[in-house]
Amino acid sequence: MTSTSAAEPAATADRFDWSISHADDMLVVTFGVDRAGIELPAPLRIGVELFFQDNGLSGPTVAIGGPVGRHIRLVTGISKADRAIEYLQHCGAVLHVGRAAWPLPPVSGLGLAWSAGGGHGHRIPPLVAVAAAVRAVRLYTPD
């Protein structure tokens, strides 16, 4: 998952109103107006990804490799989603607004492990859609 071409992430960023840059061992993402990044705990993230693929809501994401790995989904509609934000945080999600920076793990012989993509959808999913997907995953996943 190494970003080999700066052109693809830049094109994705321009299209969806976020900027992506990296310097040294940090990845920096600046979110546009009413945009944010949502990071879900791994078990929920996998279910939400499947839910989004099934419903054509993939949208843009940033993936950071390494031992833990991180996956940040770009969302919109955060200014009108207080209850959804509260619910997602209760479920362990982290909301990134404004500007966020993450350390990049080195990958032997490959440089730094990160990628950004537009997903399969042609639009940014609203934050409330992520909350609905999390709710569906939690309802249909045994504890």
C-alpha beads as a LAMMPS data file, in Angstrom:
LAMMPS data file: protein, C-alpha beads

143 atoms
142 bonds

1 atom types
1 bond types

-500.0 500.0 xlo xhi
-500.0 500.0 ylo yhi
-500.0 500.0 zlo zhi

Masses

1 110.0

Atoms # bond

1 1 1 0.000 0.000 0.000
2 1 1 2.732 2.441 -0.873
3 1 1 1.857 5.676 -2.551
4 1 1 3.890 5.468 -5.718
5 1 1 2.395 8.399 -7.564
6 1 1 1.630 11.766 -6.035
7 1 1 -0.641 12.571 -8.989
8 1 1 -3.407 10.101 -8.062
9 1 1 -3.824 11.255 -4.425
10 1 1 -3.614 14.888 -5.548
11 1 1 -6.335 14.362 -8.153
12 1 1 -8.518 12.641 -5.574
13 1 1 -7.884 15.442 -3.090
14 1 1 -8.737 18.187 -5.573
15 1 1 -11.929 16.421 -6.588
16 1 1 -13.146 15.972 -3.024
17 1 1 -11.863 19.174 -1.316
18 1 1 -9.124 17.858 0.926
19 1 1 -5.368 18.191 0.668
20 1 1 -2.869 15.430 1.302
21 1 1 0.840 15.917 1.829
22 1 1 3.682 14.114 3.506
23 1 1 6.976 15.262 4.862
24 1 1 9.595 13.151 6.552
25 1 1 7.597 10.512 8.380
26 1 1 4.231 12.313 8.699
27 1 1 1.114 12.292 6.535
28 1 1 -0.895 15.524 6.760
29 1 1 -4.502 15.823 5.607
30 1 1 -6.419 19.101 5.584
31 1 1 -10.179 18.727 5.317
32 1 1 -12.352 21.259 3.467
33 1 1 -15.471 22.990 4.769
34 1 1 -18.056 20.595 6.245
35 1 1 -15.653 17.693 5.599
36 1 1 -13.959 15.383 8.093
37 1 1 -12.151 12.100 8.321
38 1 1 -13.689 9.268 10.324
39 1 1 -11.555 6.458 11.653
40 1 1 -13.382 3.359 12.891
41 1 1 -12.099 0.517 15.070
42 1 1 -10.953 -2.397 12.861
43 1 1 -13.875 -4.800 13.467
44 1 1 -16.437 -2.090 12.669
45 1 1 -14.424 -0.699 9.762
46 1 1 -14.422 -4.022 7.921
47 1 1 -18.187 -4.394 8.268
48 1 1 -18.789 -0.783 7.247
49 1 1 -16.552 -1.206 4.179
50 1 1 -18.617 -4.220 3.085
51 1 1 -21.857 -2.329 3.753
52 1 1 -20.618 0.643 1.716
53 1 1 -19.474 -1.546 -1.187
54 1 1 -22.844 -3.301 -1.279
55 1 1 -24.636 0.064 -1.334
56 1 1 -22.339 1.978 -3.717
57 1 1 -21.125 4.435 -1.072
58 1 1 -17.388 3.763 -1.067
59 1 1 -16.068 7.313 -1.457
60 1 1 -12.541 8.594 -0.795
61 1 1 -10.228 7.167 1.874
62 1 1 -6.662 7.347 3.178
63 1 1 -5.009 4.113 4.281
64 1 1 -1.852 4.054 6.365
65 1 1 0.028 0.769 6.670
66 1 1 2.164 -0.549 9.455
67 1 1 1.666 -2.978 12.333
68 1 1 -1.613 -1.397 13.434
69 1 1 -2.806 0.154 10.160
70 1 1 -5.250 3.014 9.909
71 1 1 -8.086 3.737 7.538
72 1 1 -9.590 7.222 7.399
73 1 1 -12.762 7.796 5.356
74 1 1 -13.624 11.266 4.051
75 1 1 -17.175 12.256 4.994
76 1 1 -19.360 15.313 4.563
77 1 1 -22.287 16.820 6.431
78 1 1 -20.552 17.105 9.792
79 1 1 -22.138 20.451 10.686
80 1 1 -25.593 18.839 10.944
81 1 1 -24.632 15.508 12.466
82 1 1 -24.129 16.073 16.198
83 1 1 -26.068 12.959 17.217
84 1 1 -24.318 10.809 14.608
85 1 1 -20.922 12.082 15.812
86 1 1 -21.854 11.301 19.401
87 1 1 -22.993 7.792 18.453
88 1 1 -19.864 7.063 16.409
89 1 1 -17.579 8.274 19.190
90 1 1 -19.491 6.050 21.618
91 1 1 -18.680 3.149 19.245
92 1 1 -14.955 3.985 19.338
93 1 1 -14.680 6.121 16.200
94 1 1 -12.308 9.071 15.988
95 1 1 -13.393 12.147 14.030
96 1 1 -10.652 14.225 12.398
97 1 1 -11.596 17.792 11.406
98 1 1 -9.611 20.735 10.073
99 1 1 -6.099 19.362 9.828
100 1 1 -4.800 15.996 10.974
101 1 1 -1.330 14.433 10.942
102 1 1 -0.384 10.791 11.367
103 1 1 3.051 9.185 11.695
104 1 1 3.990 7.013 8.741
105 1 1 5.613 3.656 9.355
106 1 1 8.667 2.821 7.237
107 1 1 8.271 -0.116 4.894
108 1 1 11.411 -2.050 4.105
109 1 1 12.611 -1.140 0.622
110 1 1 9.318 0.500 -0.360
111 1 1 9.461 3.917 1.273
112 1 1 6.480 5.009 3.351
113 1 1 3.264 2.985 3.408
114 1 1 0.185 5.047 2.623
115 1 1 -2.307 5.473 -0.161
116 1 1 -5.292 7.635 -0.984
117 1 1 -8.074 6.699 -3.295
118 1 1 -11.478 7.785 -4.455
119 1 1 -13.164 4.463 -3.820
120 1 1 -15.825 3.139 -6.140
121 1 1 -18.388 5.866 -5.530
122 1 1 -18.354 9.250 -7.195
123 1 1 -19.304 11.267 -4.153
124 1 1 -18.447 11.715 -0.512
125 1 1 -20.756 9.811 1.826
126 1 1 -22.412 11.851 4.571
127 1 1 -21.342 11.169 8.133
128 1 1 -24.870 10.001 8.967
129 1 1 -24.460 7.211 6.368
130 1 1 -21.391 5.990 8.269
131 1 1 -23.404 6.043 11.503
132 1 1 -26.202 4.058 9.814
133 1 1 -23.683 1.533 8.496
134 1 1 -22.122 1.161 11.958
135 1 1 -25.567 0.615 13.453
136 1 1 -26.362 -2.052 10.836
137 1 1 -23.040 -3.802 11.391
138 1 1 -23.551 -3.805 15.158
139 1 1 -27.107 -5.173 14.803
140 1 1 -26.065 -8.062 12.586
141 1 1 -22.728 -8.939 14.179
142 1 1 -22.826 -11.243 17.202
143 1 1 -20.897 -9.982 20.231

Bonds

1 1 1 2
2 1 2 3
3 1 3 4
4 1 4 5
5 1 5 6
6 1 6 7
7 1 7 8
8 1 8 9
9 1 9 10
10 1 10 11
11 1 11 12
12 1 12 13
13 1 13 14
14 1 14 15
15 1 15 16
16 1 16 17
17 1 17 18
18 1 18 19
19 1 19 20
20 1 20 21
21 1 21 22
22 1 22 23
23 1 23 24
24 1 24 25
25 1 25 26
26 1 26 27
27 1 27 28
28 1 28 29
29 1 29 30
30 1 30 31
31 1 31 32
32 1 32 33
33 1 33 34
34 1 34 35
35 1 35 36
36 1 36 37
37 1 37 38
38 1 38 39
39 1 39 40
40 1 40 41
41 1 41 42
42 1 42 43
43 1 43 44
44 1 44 45
45 1 45 46
46 1 46 47
47 1 47 48
48 1 48 49
49 1 49 50
50 1 50 51
51 1 51 52
52 1 52 53
53 1 53 54
54 1 54 55
55 1 55 56
56 1 56 57
57 1 57 58
58 1 58 59
59 1 59 60
60 1 60 61
61 1 61 62
62 1 62 63
63 1 63 64
64 1 64 65
65 1 65 66
66 1 66 67
67 1 67 68
68 1 68 69
69 1 69 70
70 1 70 71
71 1 71 72
72 1 72 73
73 1 73 74
74 1 74 75
75 1 75 76
76 1 76 77
77 1 77 78
78 1 78 79
79 1 79 80
80 1 80 81
81 1 81 82
82 1 82 83
83 1 83 84
84 1 84 85
85 1 85 86
86 1 86 87
87 1 87 88
88 1 88 89
89 1 89 90
90 1 90 91
91 1 91 92
92 1 92 93
93 1 93 94
94 1 94 95
95 1 95 96
96 1 96 97
97 1 97 98
98 1 98 99
99 1 99 100
100 1 100 101
101 1 101 102
102 1 102 103
103 1 103 104
104 1 104 105
105 1 105 106
106 1 106 107
107 1 107 108
108 1 108 109
109 1 109 110
110 1 110 111
111 1 111 112
112 1 112 113
113 1 113 114
114 1 114 115
115 1 115 116
116 1 116 117
117 1 117 118
118 1 118 119
119 1 119 120
120 1 120 121
121 1 121 122
122 1 122 123
123 1 123 124
124 1 124 125
125 1 125 126
126 1 126 127
127 1 127 128
128 1 128 129
129 1 129 130
130 1 130 131
131 1 131 132
132 1 132 133
133 1 133 134
134 1 134 135
135 1 135 136
136 1 136 137
137 1 137 138
138 1 138 139
139 1 139 140
140 1 140 141
141 1 141 142
142 1 142 143
